[in-house]
Amino acid sequence: MRPVVASRLPLPARFGSAASTNERQIQKFLNFSGEVLFAEHHEAHAMSAFYPSPYQEAAVLTIDGVGEWATTSLSVGRDNSLEVIKESSFHIHLVCFIRRSQVSTGFKVNSGEYKMMGLAPYGEPKYVDAILEHLIEVQQDGSFR
């Protein structure tokens, strides 16, 4: 588990020499002279879901394409803090499975997800056993391989 906070490392230390240019551009665009902080991709999703919510405590699940490293994360939000409990990386990711499924059904990668999700409730789960037997192994804790 680790707390989620925007990084306090200098931008060049985190993102290379181009980062200081990006920080200046952001400051100029916003007419802002203060420090610019960055969060990792999934942490930003989790923070944007939890912090404006009406809840004092909540589980926060993010599932998305590749960010920096994580593709799925589970966090716990309490008051003004968010703590990542578990993450999975891009190489064991449900979205990769979904993308492969898209291609096999004729949709383009990164353009048909919403169509498959929208059509899913109208289908019959006739391939569930085959998928669980041959394609995805669901672990006791809910994770998968």
C-alpha positions as CSV (number, residue, x, y, z in Angstrom):
1,M,0.0,0.0,0.0
2,R,1.2,3.5,-0.7
3,P,-0.3,6.9,-0.3
4,V,-1.2,8.8,-3.4
5,V,0.1,12.3,-3.6
6,A,1.2,14.4,-6.5
7,S,4.9,14.1,-6.9
8,R,7.1,16.6,-5.2
9,L,10.2,15.6,-7.2
10,P,11.4,18.2,-9.6
11,L,9.9,17.6,-13.0
12,P,13.2,17.0,-14.8
13,A,14.0,14.3,-12.2
14,R,10.7,12.6,-13.0
15,F,10.3,13.1,-16.7
16,G,13.6,14.3,-18.1
17,S,14.8,17.6,-19.4
18,A,11.7,18.4,-21.4
19,A,9.6,18.4,-18.2
20,S,11.0,21.8,-17.0
21,T,9.8,23.3,-20.4
22,N,6.4,21.7,-19.9
23,E,6.2,23.2,-16.4
24,R,7.0,26.6,-17.7
25,Q,4.4,26.2,-20.4
26,I,1.8,25.2,-17.9
27,Q,2.7,28.1,-15.6
28,K,2.6,30.6,-18.5
29,F,-0.7,29.2,-19.9
30,L,-2.4,29.5,-16.5
31,N,-0.6,32.7,-15.5
32,F,0.5,30.8,-12.4
33,S,3.9,31.1,-10.8
34,G,3.5,28.4,-8.1
35,E,4.8,24.8,-8.2
36,V,3.2,22.4,-10.7
37,L,2.6,18.9,-9.4
38,F,1.9,15.8,-11.4
39,A,0.1,12.5,-10.6
40,E,0.5,9.2,-12.3
41,H,-2.2,8.3,-14.9
42,H,-4.4,6.0,-12.7
43,E,-3.8,8.0,-9.6
44,A,-5.2,11.0,-11.4
45,H,-8.3,9.0,-12.4
46,A,-8.8,7.8,-8.9
47,M,-8.4,11.2,-7.4
48,S,-10.8,12.8,-9.9
49,A,-13.4,10.2,-8.9
50,F,-13.0,10.2,-5.2
51,Y,-12.1,13.8,-4.2
52,P,-15.2,15.5,-5.6
53,S,-17.5,12.6,-4.5
54,P,-19.8,13.0,-1.5
55,Y,-18.2,10.1,0.3
56,Q,-15.8,10.3,3.2
57,E,-14.6,6.8,2.6
58,A,-14.8,4.7,-0.6
59,A,-13.1,1.9,-2.6
60,V,-11.9,3.3,-5.9
61,L,-11.3,1.0,-8.9
62,T,-9.7,2.2,-12.1
63,I,-9.5,0.1,-15.2
64,D,-8.0,1.8,-18.3
65,G,-5.5,1.4,-21.0
66,V,-1.8,1.8,-20.2
67,G,-0.8,4.9,-18.2
68,E,2.8,5.0,-17.0
69,W,2.8,1.4,-15.7
70,A,-0.5,0.4,-14.0
71,T,-3.6,-0.5,-16.0
72,T,-5.8,-1.5,-13.1
73,S,-5.7,-0.1,-9.6
74,L,-7.6,-0.5,-6.4
75,S,-7.4,2.3,-3.9
76,V,-9.1,3.3,-0.7
77,G,-10.1,6.9,-0.2
78,R,-10.5,8.4,3.3
79,D,-11.2,12.0,3.9
80,N,-8.4,13.9,2.1
81,S,-6.2,10.9,1.3
82,L,-6.1,8.1,-1.3
83,E,-4.0,5.0,-0.8
84,V,-3.3,2.5,-3.6
85,I,-3.9,-1.0,-2.3
86,K,-3.2,-3.0,-5.4
87,E,-2.1,-2.4,-9.0
88,S,-1.8,-4.6,-12.1
89,S,0.6,-3.8,-14.9
90,F,-0.1,-3.7,-18.6
91,H,1.1,-7.2,-19.4
92,I,-1.7,-8.9,-17.3
93,H,-4.5,-6.6,-18.2
94,L,-8.1,-7.1,-18.9
95,V,-8.1,-4.2,-21.5
96,C,-5.5,-6.2,-23.5
97,F,-7.9,-9.1,-23.5
98,I,-10.8,-6.9,-24.5
99,R,-8.7,-5.3,-27.3
100,R,-7.9,-8.8,-28.6
101,S,-11.6,-9.6,-28.5
102,Q,-12.4,-6.4,-30.4
103,V,-10.0,-7.3,-33.2
104,S,-11.4,-10.8,-33.4
105,T,-14.9,-9.4,-33.8
106,G,-13.9,-6.9,-36.5
107,F,-13.6,-3.7,-34.5
108,K,-10.5,-1.5,-34.6
109,V,-8.4,-1.3,-31.5
110,N,-9.1,1.8,-29.4
111,S,-12.3,2.6,-31.3
112,G,-14.9,-0.1,-30.6
113,E,-14.8,-0.5,-26.8
114,Y,-18.0,1.4,-26.2
115,K,-19.8,-0.6,-28.9
116,M,-18.8,-3.9,-27.3
117,M,-19.7,-2.7,-23.8
118,G,-23.0,-1.3,-25.1
119,L,-23.9,-4.6,-26.8
120,A,-22.8,-6.8,-23.9
121,P,-26.1,-6.7,-22.0
122,Y,-28.0,-8.1,-25.0
123,G,-25.7,-11.1,-25.5
124,E,-25.9,-14.6,-24.0
125,P,-23.0,-15.8,-21.8
126,K,-22.5,-18.9,-23.8
127,Y,-18.7,-18.6,-24.0
128,V,-18.0,-17.9,-20.4
129,D,-16.9,-21.4,-19.6
130,A,-14.5,-21.5,-22.6
131,I,-13.1,-18.1,-21.7
132,L,-12.5,-19.0,-18.1
133,E,-11.0,-22.4,-19.1
134,H,-8.7,-21.3,-21.9
135,L,-8.2,-17.5,-21.8
136,I,-8.4,-16.0,-18.4
137,E,-7.7,-17.4,-15.0
138,V,-9.5,-15.6,-12.2
139,Q,-7.6,-15.7,-8.9
140,Q,-9.1,-16.1,-5.4
141,D,-8.6,-12.4,-4.7
142,G,-10.4,-11.4,-7.9
143,S,-7.2,-10.7,-9.9
144,F,-6.7,-12.5,-13.2
145,R,-4.0,-14.0,-15.4
